Amino acid sequence: MSELVTIVVVPRDRFSSAIECVESILQHTHVPIRLAILDFGYPLGVLEQVKRVVGQLVPLEIVPCGRTIPMAAFRDYVAKITTPYTAWVDNDTYVTPGWMTALLARASAGAKVILPITLECEGLDVDRQKLPLRNHVSHAELRKVTVDGKDYVFDYKPFRRAAPEALPKEAATIDFFELHTFFAETEVLRKLDLPPMVVREHIDIGIQLHRMGIPIWNEPQAVVHFDNIQHRPTMADLRFFFYRWDEKKIDASHQLFRERWGYDFYNEQFMKNWSFRRKVYSVCRYIGLPQKPADFVSRVFNKLLRKPIPEKLRKDPLQESTLVMQREPSLNR
């Protein structure tokens, strides 16, 4: 049977979650697929276990990528994909029953790029609502605000941290997807200039798609869960994490985005401080601190050691902002 989708499993923050990710894909995906694991230095034991889990169930390719960033490796691999559709799945993300069937149904209705509803487990930033799962991204807007005569953009996610049952049940067009999981026609991906960034790359792609006249859709019937760095990392995980979220790479990503589109980010310093907090949190979890104390320590270190966000960029910009992109209201059926 000819495969419909290549599912590309990409390390996001660590290596150790890949086995559970692949298990969820095999358990909940009931259409012909190919599986590609982008290898940025996985421990051999993890790769061997992935191979055992997959066995002969689906075609599997382990793609050696060396020491690089996720988008650069994906950009190199897209040209080799032979299936009509491609799904990117971060390796700390777990798919749920019916996810791929729902994505393919939306694609058959005309959508070329689709975001599944992405729910997050409680991890960094402990949720005071005590929700075991909360919305991470389902709807997404790129908005612009002017401060002291200068234009800034920021990503706004309506329904952020809402309970899953509070989310709209109808599909809608959105400005960008996030890299936890997305689904697209492979030919569309080949038309993109996939940017060598570690942050904001998904917004860069969203702008490109908008200018190409290709809407991004969310699909409420397709749901994935991502583990918001809840589990204790290994040393291999930490090495990759510190490389992946290096602050110089974050600065370079913002600079490249500015050169490509002419915008600064309203929350640029927040993003760098957030990355620092994630590193502190991960080290605390590695040495054995439980989740909540590790979260507290990361907040204290961030307050003591990091550059504060400029006062003029501290207020909520939403009320004074405008949409950067206008979207079509519905699919043409």
Steps between C-alpha positions, in 0.01 A plus 500: 500500500638843403570726796306827529699681766859526613508570871826673590585468869722787609680555833365810670649515849635150564557151365353279770134554409533367142395144585166606651444738209552225243284259698213749494536547125490126435207448735280782371581535131294276277597616151810399301799701622875518486695592813819707498703567815730803472808400700689786663704270720253261660653251743532170316280326754210733422533442125521124546185503710320711239597244235366218715173684562448571130614159378331427167186701574592798282799605288755667730794724413755628751642820350847599629502879529808576708511794738247742360166666572162343422391729216833470318480120509137500390579736212760253372266204537188642332642446151525126572137452606298303244155495660233760412472615862750568777445527875760649732471356853729615779629204694347624826154496341253214517220461248149385590239275335368627167755778463622405153154408370377848599799672338452310174127581503579871534756468220240335275279807561773721354737587784868483410653583839336392826568537871353237734379622837807488723444440871782518750572308817584704806873567518687828511258769627292285732132547420303646789180361350635148561409389147673174403477620140454856380494662159838605367407607149183460298444851365787734417533862393796716402432850633674836472533778758678836484707610800683835498454519124646155432302201370527168683330169432395234747337161481163480668332168576131535587384229741854459635487268803126452467346168595461276193122500527497882477652505151290577190377192318519647148813519286641848436778667307798609709818699443758238589548149634751397764757228444365259760300345216389623161372336182545622142506407136860409428506714185403805705793439736736482204390847390593656833830660592531312828696739723803388705355623830451350845213734591243687291553266205134397514393866476738555209335206323155636584584830329632316195185290471281808534687674218463187289123506561503169689292510821596305810213315666455356844318168528310455828451126442876439486659523844857452620653532847844635568694445819606845616842381630328324785719189516852481638761541221811290438849644447461450124175695520672787682782523245253523216276742689781747567611483137145534365410798721833682491437873547727595209280288273191676636657842431601389150146378434350833600754685286424282198126550546557876518702491178239291319183679610598831659348429842636484852326281756322663791593210727857437382660546843225290654589217261866511602411507869257214440779296342721566802222388734454182301870421540493557875183292531651214297817491709292498819294210369817316394648519851176366644288797607127436458304698245359781718823580692690500170247743356541727806881493482489590129288806580739615777812462282327678214411797720850525652720439198317602185460834327154637581247566228499873409225689680342621174458135388350366822135585453257273316504622139187316386245782531712744299603250233377420150519186290795482263325255265142475380361148465231330297197408716433152361606234255359505150312173479 
